[in-house]
Amino acid sequence: MKISLIRLAEGLHTLNFVAKLAEFDLDDHPNLRDDVQITVELEKRSPHYFLKNHVRVAGRFLCDRCAKEIETSLLGESRSVFSRDEDMAARDEEVHLIAADAKELDITDDIHDTLVLSLPMKLLCLEDCRGLCAGCGANLSEEPCRCAAPDADPRWEALHKLL
């Protein structure tokens, strides 16, 4: 994904894009669906370009506790700096150095990284999902456990009489 620098005025610009997952080598990802919606807030202050990238993509995942399928939108945000100033790029490894005669910024890798980092490490269908019963497999958020109650340990019988 490239942003043209030709006739780009100084100041703040908001750019909107829709891109295919294939453009970021994520077309074979098992969970991501649809196109990627991208908003870039670009501030040009020569010789620097400061970008704030926002991405949104739909995904289909399984709850990590109960394995229920859920569809959700993933949101990601990142910042990028491109500069023609070699000293700035040498001081900070996060700054992308661009040629003095560059006509575009390639933000493909930045968007790819933002998408990958927006993937949840743990995803739940409900904030308080109770998961599956290890014995009977019941989804405890939707139904009670179907396991037979365990027999009480006779050693605790004397305590039960006190209640």
N, C-alpha and C positions, 0 to 999 in steps of 0.2 A: 504494500500500500504506500503510495507516494503522494506527497503534497507538493504542488508546484510553488516555486518561489518567485516566478516571473510576475512582475507587477504587484507583488505583495507589499502593501504599505506598512509603515511602522505602526505599532499599536496592537490592540487585541482583536483577534478574529475567532469566530466560532464556526467550525466546519463539521458537517454531518455526512456520514458515509454509511452505506450498507454493503457488506462484503460476504462472500462465501467462506465457509470454514476451510475450504481447500486452499485459499490464499494464505492461510497461516499453518498449513500442513496438519490440520486437525479434522479433515473430512472423514477420517476413519475412526475418530474417537467414539467409543461405544455409547456415551451418554449425551453428547451435545447434539442439538437439533437446530434446524432453521439457519437463517443468516445471522451474521453478527451486526448489531447496530453500534456504531461508533460515533462519539462526539469528541472532537478535539478542540480544546481552547488553546489557541496558539498566540503567543505574545512575541512580536518581533521588536527587538531592541538591538539593532546592528552593533556588533556582528553576531549576536546571540539570538537563538530561537528557543523560547520556553514553552513546553507543551504539557497540558494536563489532559490525559486520555481517559475517557469513560467508555466502557464496553458493556453491552447487554447481549446475552444469548440464552435461548431456551434450552433446557436440559431435562432428561428423563432419568431418574435415579431410583435406587432402592433404599428404603429406610435402613439405617445401620442397626436398628434394634429389632424391628419386626418384619423386615424384607418386603414391606408394602411398596408398590410402585408409586412414585410421586413425580409430578411435573412442576418445575419451578424455573424462574428466570434467574440467571446468575448475573451479578453486577460486579464489575471490577473497575479499579481506578489506578492510574499510575502517572508518574511525571517523568518527562524526558527533557534533556537539554542538548541542543545542537549548537555548535559554535564554529566560527571561522578563526577564532583566536587559538593559536597553537599552545600558547602558555597556559591558558585556562584548561584546555584538554589534557595537557601534560600534568597539571596539578590535581585534577579530579578524574578518576577513571570512569565515572558515570557520565561524563560529557562526551558526546559523539562529535568528533572532529569532521567537518565537511570542507571540501575544497573551496577556495576563494571564488571560483567561477561556477559553483554548484547551482543547478537550476531546480532542484527538488530535494525534499527530505524523504528518506525511506524509513517509515515507521513500522514496517512489517514485523521485525523482531520484537519491538516494544509491545505491539498489540498482541502478538503470540504469547509473550511472557505474561502480560496482564490477564489474558484468557486462562492460561494454565494456573496462575496463582489465584484466580477466582474460583477454581474448583474446590468444593468443600472437602475438608479432611474427614469430617463426620457430618452426616446429614440425617435429620430426624423428620418423620412425617408430622409429628406433634412435639412441641417442646417438652411435654411430660410423657412421651411415649414409654409404655411400660415393657415393651418387647414381647418375646415369645416365652411361654412356659417351657422349661427344659425337659419336663416330663411328658406332657401331652401335646405340646406344640400350639396351644391356644394363643391367639393374639390377646394379650392381657389388657390392652387398651380398648378392645371391643367386646370381650366376653370373659367370664370367670374361668379359672382353671378347672379342667375336667378330671384332674387326678384325684384318686381316692385319698381321703385324709389319712395321713400316716397314723398307725397305732401309737398311742401314748406310751412313753417309756414308763414301766411300772415303778421305777425308782422315784419318779416325780409325783406319784399318786398322793403321798402324804401332803405335799404342798397344795395340790388341787383341792383337797378337803378343807383347807383353810380359807379358800375363796368362797 
